C-alpha cells in the first residue's frame, strides 16, 4: 500500500470537507424542524400528485463524520486562537452560499491574496505537525480514505493447461470393479440411516 506525506493542499481539502460535512449535519431548530403537529389533509388520488414540493436532503457518510472529528483535533491543536478562528470561519464561508470570499476578507481587514496566503500558511503548519508525528495518509484522494476498494483484477487460466498438467496424454479413467455397487447412489438408500452407518464402517 502506498503512502505519502501531508501537504498544505491535502490539509486544505480535508478542512473544506469538514466544513461541508458540518453543513450537511442536521441542526436543532426546535419544534419548527419537525413541522406542524396537525395531520395532513387526505386528498383525492387525482389531486395528491404534486401537491407537496419534493425535498432532497443531503446526508454525510460515516467516514466523512469520522474525518470531520479528526480535522477538529488538527485545528484545535493550533497554538494561535486567531488562526483557529480564521480557518473555521474561512472554511464555513467557502462551503456555504451567500457571502463571498472578498467580503469575508474585507470584514477581517484583509484582501483576497493576503487571506489566501494566511490560509495556506496555516494548512502548511498543520501538515508539518502531522508529518512530524508520522501520521501517514494514503496516496489516493483524501475524501476516499475510508472507502478502500478491493482489488478486482481478474486472472484467466487456460483450461487446456489445467486438464493436461496432471495426467498423461493417453490416460483413461480407471474404475475399480469392487466399488460397482457404489457407483450410483439411490435416493432412497441415501436417505436411509443404515446406509450412512454402513458407509462409515
N, C-alpha and C positions, 0 to 999 in steps of 0.2 A: 504494500500500500504506500502511495506517495504522499509526502507531507511537504509543507513549505512554511516559510516564516511569515509572520504577520506584517502587513504593510498599512500605511495610513488609509489607502483606498479600501482595503478589506475591512478595516475597523469602521470606516465611514458607512460602508454598505450595511454592516451589522447594526449600527446606530439608527440608520434610517429604517431598517426592518423592525427594530424595536419600537420606534415611534409609530410605524404603520400597524404593528400588532396591537399596540395600546389603543390606537384609534378604532380598530375593529372590535375591541373588547367591549362587552356591554357595560353601560354606565347606569348608575342608580338615579332615577329621575322621580321617584316617588310613585304615587298611585297613577300618574299620567302614563307611566311606562306600560301599565297593564291594560289601559283602555277603560272604557265605560263598564260599569257593573251591570247595566241593563242588558237583557238578552237581545240578540239581533232579531229583527222582524222577519218572519217567514214569508218569502216571496214566491211567486209562481215560477215554474221552471223556465218559461219563456222570458221572464224579466230578471232572473237571477244572474245570468251570464253577463259579466262586465259591470255589475252594479258596484263592486268593490274594486278599488285600484290594486293591481297586483304589486306585491312588495318582494324585494330581494334583499336579504341581509347577509353581509359578508361575515365570515367567521374565521378566526385564526386557528391554525393547526396546533396540535400538541407540541410539535417540535419548535414552532415559532414562539410559543409561550415559554418554553424552556430556555430558548436563546435570548428572549427578552429579559428574563431574570438574570442571565449571565451578563448581559450588557449593562444592566443596572449596577451590578457589582463592579464592573470596569469603571463606569463613570463616577460612581460614588467613592471610588478609591483615589480619585484625583485630589491632590492636596489643596488646590485653589477652589474656593467656593464660587468665584466669578466664572471659572472655566466650567464648572458643573452646571451652573445656571445657563450659561451661554449655549452649551451643547444640547441641553434638554430643550431649551426654547427654540433653537435653530432647527432641530430635528422635527419638533412639533409643527413648526411653520411650513417645513418642506413637504410634509405628507398631508396637510390639510388644505382645503380650499378656502380662499378668502385673501388673507394678507400675502403680499408679495415679499420676496426676499429684500428688495430695495427698500421697502417701507420698514421692514424689520431692522435692517441695518441702520436706517436713519433714526429709528427710535433708540438704538443703542449707541448713537453718536459715532457711527462707522459708515464707511462706504462699502460697496459690494466686494471690492478687491481686498480691503482690509479684513472684512468678515470672512472671506474665503481663506485667506492666509491664516487667520486665527483658528478656524475650524480644522484646517489641515494640520496645524501645529499641535493642536490638542489630540487629534487622532494619531499623530505620529508618536506622541508621548505615551499614549495607551499602547500602541503597537510595540514600542521599545520595552515597556514594562512586561508585556506578555512574552516577548522573545527572551527577556532575561529570566523569566520564571519558567521557560521551556514549555509553554503552553502551545503545542503544535496545532496546526489546522490541516485539514485535507486539501489536496490540490484539485479541488472541484469547486464549483460555485458555492459561496458560503451559505446561501439560502437552502441548499440541499444537503447540508452536512448530516442531518439525522435521517435522511431518506436515502440510504446507501442501497443501490440496486444490485442484485446478484449478477454474476457473470453468466450470461445465457448463450455464449458462443458454442455452437454445436460442432461436433466432430463426426465425420462419416467414416464408416469402416466397410470395405468391400466384402460382400457376403461370401464370394468365392474363396477368398483367403481364409475366412473363418472356417469354412467347411473342410477344406483340404489341408489345413495346417496340422491336424492331429491324427490323420489316418492315411493309409496308403491309397494310391490312385485306383487299384483294382480290388479294394476291400468291399466285402459284402456283410450285411448284418448276420450275426450268429444267434441262433435260437437254441436254448437248452431244452432238450426233449423232456427232462424231468419236471419242468415247470409248465407242462402243457395245460394242466388244469387251471392255472392261474393267469393264463394269457388274457382271458376275458372275464371281467367281474360282473356277475349277475346282480341286478339291482336288489333282488330280494335277499340274496346272501350277503350283500354289502350292508344291508340294514339290520341284519340279524346279529345279535351279540355273540353267539357261539362262533360265528365266522371270524369275528375280531379276535376272540381268545385263541382260536387255532392258529391264526396268522402270527400272533405274538409268540406262540410256542415255536 
